[in-house]
């Protein structure tokens, strides 16, 4: 079914929109969870423990698989659609008429691939915890020893290179979201000339919200020493 849907241009666009919606929901939820770090160790460690015990620990891995699969599908289909549109426009209008469109499309591809690389790095750093001592961090949560997510976040973003890479990635993400969120209604055919400007503003507002929310964490820790003794 999925392969059949992805074989047509309309199907590709629908899948790009659907995966886009999944990723927008994940990004918003992930940011909200991460911001619990400002409420102190107990709040974010309770949240982390809840995520890792849901469904006997399987739910979080199912969610990760869905998110990772959505990112891969979103990027691959976006590249395919961009190539198809570029070829069609070049044949119809010539190179000069497509210069602005292809530049915009190229930015979406670059930001998408950068975000894919960031997601892989983020998983390796904070989930797999490769090359770190994060596994040794524990927290006493009402008599239960759990992983200390709070201290892991503090330690992780205390490293300037990690914080800087995260902030740069969030700039790419906000650029991608400002265009992508506004494009989702058009993908599903609910955008009109009257609602177009509103969706565009919503795209910018959502991108700004995610940028400010996510970047506030490394900035507070790295630049202002939040949580560092």
LINPELIN-V7887 format. One record per residue. N is the residue number from 0. PHI is phi as a letter, one per 40 degrees, with the letter a starting at -180 (none if undefined). Layout:
n=[N,N]
phi=[PHI,PHI]
//
This chain:
n=[0,1,2,3,4,5,6,7,8,9,10,11,12,13,14,15,16,17,18,19,20,21,22,23,24,25,26,27,28,29,30,31,32,33,34,35,36,37,38,39,40,41,42,43,44,45,46,47,48,49,50,51,52,53,54,55,56,57,58,59,60,61,62,63,64,65,66,67,68,69,70,71,72,73,74,75,76,77,78,79,80,81,82,83,84,85,86,87,88,89,90,91,92,93,94,95,96,97,98,99,100,101,102,103,104,105,106,107,108,109,110,111,112,113,114,115,116,117,118,119,120,121,122,123,124,125,126,127,128,129,130,131,132,133,134,135,136,137,138,139,140,141,142,143,144,145,146,147,148,149,150,151,152,153,154,155,156,157,158,159,160,161,162,163,164,165,166,167,168,169,170,171,172,173,174,175,176,177,178,179,180,181,182,183,184,185,186,187,188,189,190,191,192,193,194,195,196,197,198,199,200,201,202,203,204,205,206,207,208,209,210,211,212,213,214,215,216,217,218,219,220,221,222,223,224,225,226,227,228]
phi=[none,c,c,c,c,c,c,b,c,c,c,d,c,c,c,c,c,c,c,c,c,c,c,c,c,c,c,c,c,c,c,d,c,c,c,c,d,c,c,h,d,c,c,c,c,c,c,c,c,c,c,c,b,c,f,f,g,c,d,c,c,c,c,c,c,c,c,c,c,c,c,d,c,c,c,c,c,c,c,c,c,c,c,c,c,c,c,c,c,c,c,c,b,g,c,c,c,b,c,c,c,c,c,c,c,c,c,c,c,c,c,c,c,c,c,c,c,c,c,c,c,c,c,c,c,b,b,c,g,c,g,b,b,c,c,c,c,b,a,c,b,f,g,b,c,b,c,c,c,d,c,c,c,c,c,c,c,c,c,d,c,c,c,c,c,c,c,c,c,c,c,c,c,c,c,c,c,d,c,c,c,c,c,d,d,c,d,c,g,b,c,b,c,c,c,d,c,c,c,c,c,c,c,c,c,c,c,c,d,c,c,c,c,c,c,c,c,c,c,c,c,c,c,b,g,c,g,c,c]
//
